């Protein structure tokens, strides 16, 4: 709960220190004294947007600091431990607003961010004023109110996690389908390329071999002439090289018979003769195999031109073309796997959707049960608040898949009828200011035991009500203060008399400056303030006695 609040240089507040107690704290004072300014200062500590206009005139900065007792708030303690700001059962929050815009936030003396402050705020203080009225009127918030009341936030969290997984799968499927749509055209192109390469029947080195054959065909006549001339010189004519060589070898052999010391090998001579004979016979046969075939030459040229086209298209060599073929085959395989992935993912989405709907239906069933209890509880409270003919309803619109969202399969809205015979209509089309204030209070009363927030501030809870209704509102606030610290700003004595602690806000002029002061009232001072609130400008003994009776009755 909020135990200390220090405000400095904020609006018309020079310097203010307020100590709050548990239970019901009421704040009263004349209009314009600065009651709402105090609530505005607390709002800054809850992460509300700051403006330099809030800084007191002639000052460069405004400071708001608060001390909270969090000894009984395990959820808040866990948050502080996670942020490294936990020290003990107390929490000090400080915010400094400057005209230069360099604002600062401190949590237990540690410099913090506004987001960190906002995350703690939901467990610290709830301010129920005009903003709270807007929250109640906004149908989008009704499902949150119901889930909090029914203690369904844990189950809803399970649904939310499933929903996130389901949406992630659908997102992946959408991307795959987009890829698959583009891949169909890509696949057609790749299959064309693959067929083109396969139909070519390429072998490595084929282009070099064909180039050689082409060169032979072009030079066939020269080759035949060179081969025939060489054959004749070696063997084919009288006085050929082989004939002369044979005679020479025989002469050397005769020398060897006479002089074996001649260092010439007969085997080498014979080998030389036989080698030249082989060359001669090879040349003779070579001339038989050479022929000029124009058809074959054209065929080779066409083939080389085709292979050249493939090399220009897929790579500089036939090896590159064949490597490109492997890449095309791999990409086609990947495209084919997308279809399989889509099929598998679709099955996974279908399975996840079944689980999602099962969890959603379970959550919906629990909500219907909680709705019946909440309807009865709120109707009981608003009937007690002088709305005897009012009927409260919680509608569940039929859900379709498109309406499934992160919060479940239900579309929920609060309805109200304030007069007999009138049908239930959406809350934001029915409630007047006074009725809405009572409905907000009724909800706070019903939900008091379910929230983790330690302090509830009611600002303008008495809007549009008075008389006996105000007394009942006071009793309800006192009931809420049994489970939460309650701070209530009120203009009605029927509500103020229920406070356990009573604070008077007043405005004083000192020198040329206006200052707001807060005084905790003693019993006699409190009697005077209740009397003032009852009588206005003129105080009579009768109104004083009435005030005394009201205070006495409120403690009964």
Residue pairs with C-beta under 8 A, 6 or more apart in sequence:
1 20
1 22
1 68
1 69
1 454
1 455
1 484
1 485
2 20
2 42
2 66
2 67
2 68
2 124
2 125
2 454
2 455
2 485
2 487
3 19
3 20
3 67
3 68
3 69
4 17
4 18
4 19
4 20
4 66
4 67
5 16
5 17
5 18
5 20
5 38
5 41
5 42
5 64
5 65
5 66
5 67
6 15
6 16
6 17
6 18
6 63
6 64
6 65
6 66
7 13
7 15
7 16
7 38
7 41
7 62
7 63
7 64
7 65
8 14
8 15
8 16
8 62
8 63
8 64
9 15
9 55
9 56
9 59
9 61
9 62
9 63
10 37
10 40
10 41
10 54
10 55
10 56
10 62
10 63
10 64
11 34
11 37
11 40
11 54
11 56
11 516
12 34
12 37
12 56
12 507
12 514
12 515
12 516
13 34
13 37
13 38
13 41
13 56
13 515
13 516
14 56
14 513
14 515
14 516
16 38
16 516
16 517
16 518
18 38
18 503
18 518
19 520
20 485
20 487
20 501
21 485
21 500
21 501
22 481
22 485
22 500
23 481
23 482
23 485
23 486
23 500
23 501
24 477
24 478
24 480
24 481
24 486
24 488
24 498
24 499
24 500
24 501
25 485
25 486
25 487
25 488
25 499
25 500
25 501
25 502
25 503
26 487
26 488
26 489
26 490
26 495
26 496
26 498
26 499
26 501
26 502
26 503
27 35
27 38
27 487
27 488
27 489
27 490
27 503
27 504
27 505
27 518
28 35
28 489
28 490
28 491
28 496
28 502
28 503
28 504
28 505
28 529
28 533
29 35
29 504
29 505
29 506
30 506
30 507
31 491
32 507
33 505
33 506
33 507
33 516
34 505
34 507
34 516
35 489
35 505
36 459
36 489
37 516
38 505
38 516
38 518
39 127
39 129
39 457
39 459
39 489
40 54
41 64
42 64
42 66
42 125
42 127
42 457
43 127
44 50
44 54
44 64
44 95
44 97
45 64
45 66
45 93
45 95
45 117
45 121
45 124
45 125
46 117
46 118
46 121
46 124
46 125
46 127
47 114
47 115
47 117
47 118
47 121
50 95
50 97
50 103
51 97
52 97
52 98
52 99
52 101
54 62
54 97
55 61
55 62
55 97
55 98
55 99
56 62
60 98
60 99
60 100
61 96
61 97
61 98
61 99
62 96
62 97
63 94
63 95
63 96
63 97
64 94
64 95
65 92
65 93
65 94
65 95
66 92
66 93
66 94
67 90
67 91
67 92
68 90
68 91
68 92
68 93
68 124
68 454
68 455
69 89
69 90
69 454
70 76
70 77
70 80
70 89
70 90
70 91
70 454
71 89
71 90
72 454
73 123
73 452
73 454
75 123
75 452
76 91
76 120
76 123
76 124
76 452
76 454
77 86
79 119
79 120
79 123
80 86
80 91
80 107
80 108
80 120
83 107
83 112
83 116
84 110
85 107
85 108
85 110
85 112
85 116
86 108
87 108
91 107
91 108
91 120
91 124
92 106
92 107
92 108
92 109
93 105
93 106
93 107
93 117
93 120
93 124
94 105
94 106
95 103
95 104
95 105
95 106
95 117
96 103
96 104
96 105
97 103
104 111
105 111
105 112
105 113
105 114
105 116
105 117
106 112
107 116
107 117
107 120
122 453
123 452
123 453
123 454
124 453
124 454
124 455
125 453
125 454
125 455
125 456
125 457
126 132
126 451
126 453
126 455
126 456
126 457
127 457
127 459
128 440
128 441
128 444
128 456
128 457
128 458
128 459
128 461
129 457
129 458
129 459
129 460
130 459
130 460
132 440
133 436
133 437
133 440
135 141
136 145
136 414
136 427
136 436
136 439
136 440
136 443
137 427
137 428
137 431
137 436
138 428
139 412
139 413
139 414
139 426
139 427
139 428
142 394
142 412
142 413
142 414
143 367
143 407
143 408
143 410
143 412
144 407
145 414
145 443
145 447
146 152
146 367
146 370
146 371
146 374
146 394
146 412
147 153
147 156
147 367
147 370
147 407
148 447
148 450
148 451
149 370
149 373
149 374
149 446
149 447
149 450
150 366
150 367
150 369
150 370
150 371
150 373
150 374
151 370
151 450
152 363
152 366
152 367
152 370
155 359
155 362
155 363
155 366
156 363
156 407
156 408
158 359
159 356
159 359
159 360
159 363
159 407
159 408
160 406
160 407
162 352
162 355
162 356
162 359
163 356
163 404
163 405
163 406
164 406
165 352
166 349
166 352
166 353
166 356
169 345
169 348
169 349
169 352
170 349
172 345
173 342
173 345
173 346
173 349
176 338
176 341
176 342
176 345
177 342
179 338
180 338
180 339
180 342
183 335
183 338
186 331
186 335
187 332
187 335
190 328
190 331
190 332
190 335
191 332
193 314
193 324
193 328
194 325
194 328
194 329
194 332
196 310
197 310
197 314
197 321
197 322
197 324
197 325
197 328
198 325
200 306
200 307
200 310
200 321
202 307
202 310
202 318
202 321
202 322
203 318
204 318
204 319
204 322
205 318
206 307
206 318
207 304
207 307
207 308
207 311
207 318
210 300
210 303
210 304
210 307
211 304
213 296
213 300
214 297
214 300
214 301
214 304
216 223
216 290
217 292
217 293
217 296
217 297
217 300
218 297
220 290
220 291
220 292
221 292
223 286
223 290
224 287
224 290
227 283
227 286
227 287
227 290
228 283
228 287
230 280
230 283
231 280
231 283
231 284
231 287
232 240
233 240
233 241
234 240
234 241
234 242
234 276
234 279
234 280
234 283
235 241
235 242
235 243
235 277
235 280
235 281
235 284
236 280
236 284
241 276
242 273
242 276
242 277
242 280
245 272
245 273
245 276
246 273
249 266
249 269
249 270
249 273
252 262
252 264
252 266
252 269
253 266
253 269
255 262
256 262
256 264
256 266
307 318
310 318
310 321
311 317
311 318
311 320
311 321
314 320
314 321
314 324
314 325
315 321
315 323
315 324
356 404
357 409
360 404
360 408
360 409
361 409
363 408
363 409
363 410
364 396
364 399
364 408
364 409
364 410
367 396
367 408
367 410
367 412
368 396
371 394
371 396
371 412
374 394
374 446
375 392
375 393
375 394
377 446
378 392
378 439
378 442
378 443
378 446
379 390
379 391
379 392
381 441
381 442
381 443
381 445
381 446
381 476
382 390
382 392
382 438
382 439
382 442
383 390
384 472
384 476
385 438
385 441
385 442
385 469
385 472
385 473
385 476
386 438
386 465
386 468
386 469
386 472
387 418
387 435
387 438
389 418
389 419
389 420
390 416
390 417
390 418
390 435
391 416
391 417
391 424
392 414
392 415
392 416
392 439
393 414
393 415
393 416
393 417
393 424
394 412
394 413
394 414
394 415
395 412
395 413
395 414
395 415
395 424
396 410
396 411
396 412
397 403
397 410
397 411
397 412
397 413
399 409
399 410
399 411
403 409
403 411
413 426
413 427
414 426
414 427
415 424
415 425
415 426
415 427
415 430
416 424
416 425
416 427
416 430
416 431
416 435
416 439
417 423
417 424
417 425
417 430
418 430
418 431
418 435
427 439
431 439
432 464
433 463
433 464
434 463
434 464
434 465
435 464
436 464
437 460
437 461
437 462
437 463
437 464
437 465
438 465
438 469
438 473
440 461
441 458
441 461
441 473
441 476
441 477
442 476
444 456
444 458
444 480
445 476
445 479
445 480
448 456
448 479
448 480
448 483
448 484
449 483
451 484
453 484
454 484
454 485
455 484
455 485
455 486
455 487
456 480
456 484
456 485
456 486
456 487
457 486
457 487
457 488
457 489
458 477
458 486
458 487
458 488
458 489
458 490
459 489
460 489
461 473
461 477
461 488
461 489
461 490
461 495
462 470
462 473
462 490
462 491
462 492
462 495
465 473
465 492
466 492
466 494
467 494
470 492
470 494
470 495
471 494
471 495
473 492
473 494
473 495
474 492
474 494
474 495
474 496
474 497
474 498
474 554
475 498
477 486
477 488
477 495
477 498
478 498
478 554
480 486
481 500
488 495
488 499
490 496
491 533
492 533
493 530
493 533
493 534
493 547
493 550
494 550
496 502
496 529
496 530
496 533
497 530
497 547
497 550
497 551
497 553
497 554
498 554
501 520
502 520
502 521
502 526
502 529
503 518
503 519
503 520
503 521
504 518
504 519
504 521
504 525
504 529
505 516
505 517
505 518
506 516
506 517
506 518
506 519
507 514
507 515
507 516
507 517
508 514
508 515
508 517
509 515
519 525
521 529
526 551
527 544
527 547
527 548
527 551
530 547
530 550
530 551
531 539
531 543
531 544
531 546
531 547
532 539
534 543
534 546
534 547
534 550
535 543
